[in-house]
Amino acid sequence: MEAEQEEGESTKMAKEKIRDEKGMILGFIDTDSNGNTKVTNFQGFLLGGYDSRLNVTRRASGWIIGKGNQSSRLIYENIAEEQAKKSRRR
């Protein structure tokens, strides 16, 4: 996994690109000044985020997936789910 940081111009959010070993963008983690994150896949679909005040990471559906910042886990779980869907279609 490789991450690149970009500073948000007007939103004061740092945008981190999450890439695979081939350089393909897997998703994005936007972090605000309070440490909260918003996680999206490479298409911009919201996967969830981290709430620094409560110290929990949630899926977009609201389900807590764990304590602490597990933002990158949301991206990798999404990839695993998509691959499982593709293999079931075959």
MOPAC internal coordinates of N, CA, C and O (Angstrom, degrees):
PM7 1SCF
backbone

  N    0.0000 0     0.00 0     0.00 0    0    0    0
  C    1.4484 1     0.00 0     0.00 0    1    0    0
  C    1.5129 1   108.08 1     0.00 0    2    1    0
  O    1.2310 1   120.89 1   -44.70 1    3    2    1
  N    1.2935 1   115.91 1   135.30 1    3    2    1
  C    1.4543 1   121.17 1   177.42 1    5    3    2
  C    1.5155 1   107.68 1  -127.06 1    6    5    3
  O    1.2310 1   120.46 1   -40.04 1    7    6    5
  N    1.3116 1   116.72 1   139.96 1    7    6    5
  C    1.4554 1   120.60 1  -178.83 1    9    7    6
  C    1.5237 1   109.93 1  -121.89 1   10    9    7
  O    1.2310 1   121.29 1   -39.38 1   11   10    9
  N    1.3188 1   115.13 1   140.62 1   11   10    9
  C    1.4665 1   122.34 1   174.87 1   13   11   10
  C    1.5114 1   107.08 1  -122.27 1   14   13   11
  O    1.2310 1   120.23 1   -41.33 1   15   14   13
  N    1.3077 1   117.17 1   138.67 1   15   14   13
  C    1.4527 1   121.04 1  -179.60 1   17   15   14
  C    1.5185 1   110.98 1  -105.55 1   18   17   15
  O    1.2310 1   120.90 1   -41.22 1   19   18   17
  N    1.3085 1   115.88 1   138.78 1   19   18   17
  C    1.4643 1   122.57 1   172.88 1   21   19   18
  C    1.5163 1   107.21 1  -130.12 1   22   21   19
  O    1.2310 1   119.62 1   -45.38 1   23   22   21
  N    1.2996 1   118.32 1   134.62 1   23   22   21
  C    1.4598 1   121.81 1   177.99 1   25   23   22
  C    1.5194 1   109.23 1   -85.06 1   26   25   23
  O    1.2310 1   120.42 1   -49.02 1   27   26   25
  N    1.3371 1   116.80 1   130.98 1   27   26   25
  C    1.4556 1   121.47 1   175.25 1   29   27   26
  C    1.5166 1   109.90 1   -68.43 1   30   29   27
  O    1.2310 1   120.17 1   -44.37 1   31   30   29
  N    1.3030 1   117.29 1   135.63 1   31   30   29
  C    1.4572 1   120.61 1  -176.07 1   33   31   30
  C    1.5192 1   112.18 1   -71.68 1   34   33   31
  O    1.2310 1   119.95 1   127.81 1   35   34   33
  N    1.3246 1   117.69 1   -52.19 1   35   34   33
  C    1.4523 1   119.29 1  -175.44 1   37   35   34
  C    1.5221 1   112.66 1  -111.18 1   38   37   35
  O    1.2310 1   119.40 1   165.03 1   39   38   37
  N    1.3096 1   118.75 1   -14.97 1   39   38   37
  C    1.4618 1   120.91 1  -174.56 1   41   39   38
  C    1.5212 1   113.35 1   -94.63 1   42   41   39
  O    1.2310 1   119.19 1   170.91 1   43   42   41
  N    1.3334 1   119.16 1    -9.09 1   43   42   41
  C    1.4548 1   123.26 1  -178.07 1   45   43   42
  C    1.5240 1   111.36 1    59.10 1   46   45   43
  O    1.2310 1   120.37 1  -145.02 1   47   46   45
  N    1.3169 1   116.90 1    34.98 1   47   46   45
  C    1.4560 1   121.93 1   176.71 1   49   47   46
  C    1.5189 1   108.59 1  -113.14 1   50   49   47
  O    1.2310 1   121.03 1   -38.60 1   51   50   49
  N    1.3182 1   115.63 1   141.40 1   51   50   49
  C    1.4559 1   120.35 1   173.49 1   53   51   50
  C    1.5198 1   107.06 1   -93.83 1   54   53   51
  O    1.2310 1   120.37 1   -52.12 1   55   54   53
  N    1.3243 1   116.91 1   127.88 1   55   54   53
  C    1.4665 1   121.25 1  -178.96 1   57   55   54
  C    1.5235 1   108.32 1  -106.22 1   58   57   55
  O    1.2310 1   120.92 1   -58.06 1   59   58   57
  N    1.3118 1   115.84 1   121.94 1   59   58   57
  C    1.4522 1   121.83 1  -178.31 1   61   59   58
  C    1.5224 1   108.72 1  -109.30 1   62   61   59
  O    1.2310 1   120.69 1   -55.08 1   63   62   61
  N    1.3330 1   116.28 1   124.92 1   63   62   61
  C    1.4632 1   120.75 1   175.70 1   65   63   62
  C    1.5200 1   107.79 1   -88.37 1   66   65   63
  O    1.2310 1   120.35 1   -50.70 1   67   66   65
  N    1.3163 1   116.94 1   129.30 1   67   66   65
  C    1.4538 1   121.77 1   176.60 1   69   67   66
  C    1.5248 1   106.88 1  -102.61 1   70   69   67
  O    1.2310 1   120.82 1   -58.14 1   71   70   69
  N    1.3355 1   116.04 1   121.86 1   71   70   69
  C    1.4649 1   121.84 1  -176.60 1   73   71   70
  C    1.5176 1   110.53 1  -119.67 1   74   73   71
  O    1.2310 1   121.28 1   -24.82 1   75   74   73
  N    1.3404 1   115.16 1   155.18 1   75   74   73
  C    1.4601 1   119.78 1   173.29 1   77   75   74
  C    1.5224 1   109.15 1   -86.35 1   78   77   75
  O    1.2310 1   120.77 1     2.38 1   79   78   77
  N    1.3361 1   116.14 1  -177.62 1   79   78   77
  C    1.4662 1   120.48 1  -176.82 1   81   79   78
  C    1.5241 1   113.29 1   -66.02 1   82   81   79
  O    1.2310 1   119.92 1   162.37 1   83   82   81
  N    1.3408 1   117.76 1   -17.63 1   83   82   81
  C    1.4655 1   122.11 1   178.17 1   85   83   82
  C    1.5286 1   112.36 1   -92.67 1   86   85   83
  O    1.2310 1   120.46 1   177.00 1   87   86   85
  N    1.3166 1   116.72 1    -3.00 1   87   86   85
  C    1.4583 1   120.92 1   179.40 1   89   87   86
  C    1.5158 1   114.65 1    93.07 1   90   89   87
  O    1.2310 1   119.75 1  -178.61 1   91   90   89
  N    1.3207 1   118.08 1     1.39 1   91   90   89
  C    1.4647 1   121.44 1   178.53 1   93   91   90
  C    1.5329 1   109.57 1   -72.93 1   94   93   91
  O    1.2310 1   120.65 1   -43.23 1   95   94   93
  N    1.3207 1   116.37 1   136.77 1   95   94   93
  C    1.4598 1   120.25 1   178.52 1   97   95   94
  C    1.5269 1   108.86 1   -74.90 1   98   97   95
  O    1.2310 1   121.21 1   -54.60 1   99   98   97
  N    1.3396 1   115.29 1   125.40 1   99   98   97
  C    1.4622 1   121.67 1   178.54 1  101   99   98
  C    1.5199 1   111.40 1   -95.28 1  102  101   99
  O    1.2310 1   120.54 1   147.68 1  103  102  101
  N    1.3177 1   116.57 1   -32.32 1  103  102  101
  C    1.4511 1   120.44 1  -178.43 1  105  103  102
  C    1.5125 1   111.10 1   178.12 1  106  105  103
  O    1.2310 1   121.58 1     6.39 1  107  106  105
  N    1.3314 1   114.59 1  -173.61 1  107  106  105
  C    1.4536 1   121.58 1  -176.98 1  109  107  106
  C    1.5211 1   109.82 1  -135.27 1  110  109  107
  O    1.2310 1   121.05 1   -36.10 1  111  110  109
  N    1.3318 1   115.59 1   143.90 1  111  110  109
  C    1.4582 1   121.44 1   173.14 1  113  111  110
  C    1.5211 1   106.69 1  -122.49 1  114  113  111
  O    1.2310 1   120.89 1   -64.70 1  115  114  113
  N    1.3404 1   115.91 1   115.30 1  115  114  113
  C    1.4637 1   122.15 1   177.13 1  117  115  114
  C    1.5242 1   107.63 1   -98.62 1  118  117  115
  O    1.2310 1   120.47 1   -54.71 1  119  118  117
  N    1.3196 1   116.72 1   125.29 1  119  118  117
  C    1.4635 1   121.72 1  -178.93 1  121  119  118
  C    1.5178 1   109.17 1  -116.46 1  122  121  119
  O    1.2310 1   120.69 1   -52.37 1  123  122  121
  N    1.3358 1   116.29 1   127.63 1  123  122  121
  C    1.4616 1   119.41 1   178.43 1  125  123  122
  C    1.5334 1   110.54 1   -89.35 1  126  125  123
  O    1.2310 1   120.59 1    -1.12 1  127  126  125
  N    1.2975 1   116.47 1   178.88 1  127  126  125
  C    1.4683 1   121.63 1  -175.08 1  129  127  126
  C    1.5259 1   113.10 1   -67.09 1  130  129  127
  O    1.2310 1   119.99 1   163.58 1  131  130  129
  N    1.3303 1   117.63 1   -16.42 1  131  130  129
  C    1.4628 1   121.82 1   178.20 1  133  131  130
  C    1.5270 1   112.50 1   -92.25 1  134  133  131
  O    1.2310 1   120.49 1   175.56 1  135  134  133
  N    1.3387 1   116.67 1    -4.44 1  135  134  133
  C    1.4603 1   120.33 1  -179.06 1  137  135  134
  C    1.5113 1   113.97 1    93.66 1  138  137  135
  O    1.2310 1   119.69 1   179.86 1  139  138  137
  N    1.3286 1   118.20 1    -0.14 1  139  138  137
  C    1.4640 1   121.69 1   176.28 1  141  139  138
  C    1.5212 1   108.45 1   -73.56 1  142  141  139
  O    1.2310 1   120.57 1   -33.57 1  143  142  141
  N    1.3329 1   116.51 1   146.43 1  143  142  141
  C    1.4571 1   119.29 1   178.34 1  145  143  142
  C    1.5179 1   111.25 1  -122.21 1  146  145  143
  O    1.2310 1   121.64 1   -23.75 1  147  146  145
  N    1.3273 1   114.48 1   156.25 1  147  146  145
  C    1.4635 1   123.78 1   171.03 1  149  147  146
  C    1.5172 1   104.69 1  -126.60 1  150  149  147
  O    1.2310 1   120.40 1   -54.62 1  151  150  149
  N    1.3328 1   116.83 1   125.38 1  151  150  149
  C    1.4571 1   121.84 1  -175.37 1  153  151  150
  C    1.5230 1   109.34 1  -112.07 1  154  153  151
  O    1.2310 1   120.77 1   -50.20 1  155  154  153
  N    1.3415 1   116.13 1   129.80 1  155  154  153
  C    1.4648 1   121.59 1   177.21 1  157  155  154
  C    1.5258 1   109.07 1  -128.98 1  158  157  155
  O    1.2310 1   121.31 1   -25.61 1  159  158  157
  N    1.3319 1   115.09 1   154.39 1  159  158  157
  C    1.4617 1   118.45 1   175.00 1  161  159  158
  C    1.5289 1   108.47 1   -79.79 1  162  161  159
  O    1.2310 1   120.27 1     1.96 1  163  162  161
  N    1.3353 1   117.10 1  -178.04 1  163  162  161
  C    1.4668 1   120.01 1  -175.78 1  165  163  162
  C    1.5219 1   112.64 1   -64.58 1  166  165  163
  O    1.2310 1   119.95 1   160.99 1  167  166  165
  N    1.3305 1   117.70 1   -19.01 1  167  166  165
  C    1.4679 1   121.23 1   178.59 1  169  167  166
  C    1.5204 1   112.15 1   -90.70 1  170  169  167
  O    1.2310 1   120.20 1   176.31 1  171  170  169
  N    1.3303 1   117.23 1    -3.69 1  171  170  169
  C    1.4590 1   120.80 1  -179.73 1  173  171  170
  C    1.5130 1   114.36 1    92.42 1  174  173  171
  O    1.2310 1   119.78 1  -173.61 1  175  174  173
  N    1.3459 1   118.02 1     6.39 1  175  174  173
  C    1.4590 1   122.15 1   179.56 1  177  175  174
  C    1.5267 1   109.02 1   -75.60 1  178  177  175
  O    1.2310 1   120.06 1   -52.25 1  179  178  177
  N    1.3398 1   117.48 1   127.75 1  179  178  177
  C    1.4596 1   122.55 1  -178.42 1  181  179  178
  C    1.5308 1   110.90 1   -66.25 1  182  181  179
  O    1.2310 1   120.73 1   -55.56 1  183  182  181
  N    1.3332 1   116.20 1   124.44 1  183  182  181
  C    1.4628 1   121.87 1   178.68 1  185  183  182
  C    1.5272 1   112.11 1  -101.40 1  186  185  183
  O    1.2310 1   120.31 1   153.01 1  187  186  185
  N    1.3240 1   117.01 1   -26.99 1  187  186  185
  C    1.4653 1   121.07 1  -179.15 1  189  187  186
  C    1.5087 1   110.16 1   151.16 1  190  189  187
  O    1.2310 1   121.11 1    25.90 1  191  190  189
  N    1.3460 1   115.48 1  -154.10 1  191  190  189
  C    1.4491 1   118.89 1  -179.84 1  193  191  190
  C    1.5067 1   112.98 1   179.67 1  194  193  191
  O    1.2310 1   121.76 1    -2.60 1  195  194  193
  N    1.3164 1   114.24 1   177.40 1  195  194  193
  C    1.4640 1   122.95 1  -179.04 1  197  195  194
  C    1.5143 1   109.58 1  -111.56 1  198  197  195
  O    1.2310 1   120.65 1   -46.85 1  199  198  197
  N    1.3409 1   116.36 1   133.15 1  199  198  197
  C    1.4600 1   123.24 1   177.01 1  201  199  198
  C    1.5259 1   107.16 1  -105.46 1  202  201  199
  O    1.2310 1   120.55 1   -73.39 1  203  202  201
  N    1.3271 1   116.56 1   106.61 1  203  202  201
  C    1.4645 1   120.35 1  -175.56 1  205  203  202
  C    1.5236 1   112.54 1   -68.05 1  206  205  203
  O    1.2310 1   119.90 1   150.78 1  207  206  205
  N    1.3116 1   117.80 1   -29.22 1  207  206  205
  C    1.4704 1   120.88 1  -179.93 1  209  207  206
  C    1.5283 1   111.08 1   -66.51 1  210  209  207
  O    1.2310 1   120.78 1   139.05 1  211  210  209
  N    1.3505 1   116.12 1   -40.95 1  211  210  209
  C    1.4620 1   121.11 1  -179.79 1  213  211  210
  C    1.5256 1   112.45 1   -93.72 1  214  213  211
  O    1.2310 1   120.58 1   168.76 1  215  214  213
  N    1.3437 1   116.50 1   -11.24 1  215  214  213
  C    1.4617 1   123.45 1  -178.36 1  217  215  214
  C    1.5325 1   112.02 1    57.93 1  218  217  215
  O    1.2310 1   120.68 1  -135.12 1  219  218  217
  N    1.3366 1   116.30 1    44.88 1  219  218  217
  C    1.4652 1   121.59 1   177.13 1  221  219  218
  C    1.5299 1   110.01 1  -134.67 1  222  221  219
  O    1.2310 1   121.50 1   -28.26 1  223  222  221
  N    1.3284 1   114.73 1   151.74 1  223  222  221
  C    1.4584 1   122.22 1   174.67 1  225  223  222
  C    1.5123 1   107.60 1  -108.73 1  226  225  223
  O    1.2310 1   120.75 1   -47.44 1  227  226  225
  N    1.3238 1   116.17 1   132.56 1  227  226  225
  C    1.4707 1   121.77 1  -177.64 1  229  227  226
  C    1.5218 1   110.74 1  -123.27 1  230  229  227
  O    1.2310 1   121.38 1   -30.57 1  231  230  229
  N    1.3174 1   114.96 1   149.43 1  231  230  229
  C    1.4583 1   120.40 1   168.49 1  233  231  230
  C    1.5237 1   107.86 1   -75.39 1  234  233  231
  O    1.2310 1   120.39 1   -13.49 1  235  234  233
  N    1.3142 1   116.86 1   166.51 1  235  234  233
  C    1.4667 1   120.92 1   179.69 1  237  235  234
  C    1.5292 1   110.97 1   -60.47 1  238  237  235
  O    1.2310 1   120.02 1   152.99 1  239  238  237
  N    1.3326 1   117.57 1   -27.01 1  239  238  237
  C    1.4676 1   121.87 1   178.81 1  241  239  238
  C    1.5206 1   112.58 1   -72.37 1  242  241  239
  O    1.2310 1   120.35 1   167.99 1  243  242  241
  N    1.3498 1   116.94 1   -12.01 1  243  242  241
  C    1.4565 1   120.80 1  -179.78 1  245  243  242
  C    1.5161 1   114.01 1   103.94 1  246  245  243
  O    1.2310 1   120.04 1   167.34 1  247  246  245
  N    1.3275 1   117.52 1   -12.66 1  247  246  245
  C    1.4656 1   121.18 1   179.76 1  249  247  246
  C    1.5196 1   109.87 1   -67.31 1  250  249  247
  O    1.2310 1   120.69 1   -46.22 1  251  250  249
  N    1.3354 1   116.28 1   133.78 1  251  250  249
  C    1.4581 1   121.60 1   175.39 1  253  251  250
  C    1.5206 1   108.00 1   -78.20 1  254  253  251
  O    1.2310 1   120.44 1   -51.20 1  255  254  253
  N    1.3243 1   116.77 1   128.80 1  255  254  253
  C    1.4716 1   119.92 1   177.91 1  257  255  254
  C    1.5259 1   111.85 1  -101.72 1  258  257  255
  O    1.2310 1   120.26 1   167.32 1  259  258  257
  N    1.3250 1   117.10 1   -12.68 1  259  258  257
  C    1.4548 1   118.46 1   177.09 1  261  259  258
  C    1.5095 1   113.09 1   168.17 1  262  261  259
  O    1.2310 1   121.58 1   -12.73 1  263  262  261
  N    1.3134 1   114.59 1   167.27 1  263  262  261
  C    1.4643 1   121.31 1   175.33 1  265  263  262
  C    1.5150 1   108.37 1   -84.38 1  266  265  263
  O    1.2310 1   121.15 1   -30.51 1  267  266  265
  N    1.3184 1   115.40 1   149.49 1  267  266  265
  C    1.4571 1   120.35 1  -179.90 1  269  267  266
  C    1.5167 1   111.41 1    84.89 1  270  269  267
  O    1.2310 1   121.32 1    -2.53 1  271  270  269
  N    1.3191 1   115.07 1   177.47 1  271  270  269
  C    1.4630 1   121.21 1  -178.32 1  273  271  270
  C    1.5276 1   109.68 1   -85.77 1  274  273  271
  O    1.2310 1   120.96 1   -75.97 1  275  274  273
  N    1.3246 1   115.77 1   104.03 1  275  274  273
  C    1.4595 1   122.69 1   179.15 1  277  275  274
  C    1.5286 1   110.02 1  -117.27 1  278  277  275
  O    1.2310 1   120.91 1  -141.55 1  279  278  277
  N    1.3245 1   115.86 1    38.45 1  279  278  277
  C    1.4591 1   121.85 1  -175.46 1  281  279  278
  C    1.5247 1   112.74 1   -58.06 1  282  281  279
  O    1.2310 1   119.81 1   135.80 1  283  282  281
  N    1.3244 1   117.96 1   -44.20 1  283  282  281
  C    1.4670 1   119.35 1  -178.70 1  285  283  282
  C    1.5232 1   111.42 1   -65.96 1  286  285  283
  O    1.2310 1   119.99 1   152.67 1  287  286  285
  N    1.3114 1   117.62 1   -27.33 1  287  286  285
  C    1.4713 1   121.34 1   176.74 1  289  287  286
  C    1.5243 1   110.77 1   -58.76 1  290  289  287
  O    1.2310 1   120.30 1   142.22 1  291  290  289
  N    1.3339 1   117.03 1   -37.78 1  291  290  289
  C    1.4663 1   120.69 1   179.51 1  293  291  290
  C    1.5266 1   111.05 1   -60.02 1  294  293  291
  O    1.2310 1   120.46 1   140.26 1  295  294  293
  N    1.3258 1   116.72 1   -39.74 1  295  294  293
  C    1.4637 1   121.00 1  -179.84 1  297  295  294
  C    1.5199 1   110.40 1   -67.03 1  298  297  295
  O    1.2310 1   120.41 1   132.15 1  299  298  297
  N    1.3276 1   116.83 1   -47.85 1  299  298  297
  C    1.4651 1   120.15 1  -177.16 1  301  299  298
  C    1.5308 1   112.53 1   -69.00 1  302  301  299
  O    1.2310 1   120.07 1   145.29 1  303  302  301
  N    1.3325 1   117.47 1   -34.71 1  303  302  301
  C    1.4678 1   119.75 1   174.72 1  305  303  302
  C    1.5179 1   110.78 1   -65.35 1  306  305  303
  O    1.2310 1   120.39 1   141.77 1  307  306  305
  N    1.3354 1   116.86 1   -38.23 1  307  306  305
  C    1.4611 1   120.64 1   178.54 1  309  307  306
  C    1.5219 1   110.66 1   -63.31 1  310  309  307
  O    1.2310 1   119.98 1   138.25 1  311  310  309
  N    1.3209 1   117.64 1   -41.75 1  311  310  309
  C    1.4602 1   121.87 1   178.54 1  313  311  310
  C    1.5224 1   110.03 1   -63.47 1  314  313  311
  O    1.2310 1   120.30 1   136.22 1  315  314  313
  N    1.3317 1   117.04 1   -43.78 1  315  314  313
  C    1.4624 1   121.12 1   179.34 1  317  315  314
  C    1.5296 1   111.32 1   -62.58 1  318  317  315
  O    1.2310 1   120.23 1   139.57 1  319  318  317
  N    1.3337 1   117.17 1   -40.43 1  319  318  317
  C    1.4679 1   121.24 1   178.06 1  321  319  318
  C    1.5206 1   111.09 1   -63.94 1  322  321  319
  O    1.2310 1   120.44 1   137.06 1  323  322  321
  N    1.3326 1   116.77 1   -42.94 1  323  322  321
  C    1.4666 1   120.48 1   179.48 1  325  323  322
  C    1.5240 1   111.36 1   -64.60 1  326  325  323
  O    1.2310 1   120.02 1   139.63 1  327  326  325
  N    1.3126 1   117.57 1   -40.37 1  327  326  325
  C    1.4647 1   120.70 1   178.28 1  329  327  326
  C    1.5195 1   111.47 1   -66.23 1  330  329  327
  O    1.2310 1   120.47 1   142.41 1  331  330  329
  N    1.3380 1   116.70 1   -37.59 1  331  330  329
  C    1.4692 1   120.87 1   177.86 1  333  331  330
  C    1.5304 1   110.44 1   -65.18 1  334  333  331
  O    1.2310 1   120.24 1   140.14 1  335  334  333
  N    1.3308 1   117.14 1   -39.86 1  335  334  333
  C    1.4575 1   121.04 1   177.84 1  337  335  334
  C    1.5242 1   110.93 1   -62.15 1  338  337  335
  O    1.2310 1   120.34 1   136.54 1  339  338  337
  N    1.3371 1   116.96 1   -43.46 1  339  338  337
  C    1.4577 1   121.81 1  -179.64 1  341  339  338
  C    1.5186 1   110.88 1   -63.21 1  342  341  339
  O    1.2310 1   120.07 1   138.53 1  343  342  341
  N    1.3308 1   117.47 1   -41.47 1  343  342  341
  C    1.4648 1   120.11 1  -177.84 1  345  343  342
  C    1.5336 1   110.95 1   -70.73 1  346  345  343
  O    1.2310 1   119.28 1   150.25 1  347  346  345
  N    1.3293 1   118.98 1   -29.75 1  347  346  345
  C    1.4663 1   121.31 1   177.62 1  349  347  346
  C    1.5262 1   111.37 1   -71.67 1  350  349  347
  O    1.2310 1   120.06 1   152.04 1  351  350  349
  N    1.3320 1   117.49 1   -27.96 1  351  350  349
  C    1.4573 1   121.64 1  -179.12 1  353  351  350
  C    1.5166 1   112.26 1   -73.37 1  354  353  351
  O    1.2310 1   120.31 1   158.69 1  355  354  353
  N    1.3086 1   117.00 1   -21.31 1  355  354  353
  C    1.4714 1   120.95 1  -176.37 1  357  355  354
  C    1.4882 1   112.78 1   -78.17 1  358  357  355
  O    1.2310 1   120.10 1   180.00 1  359  358  357

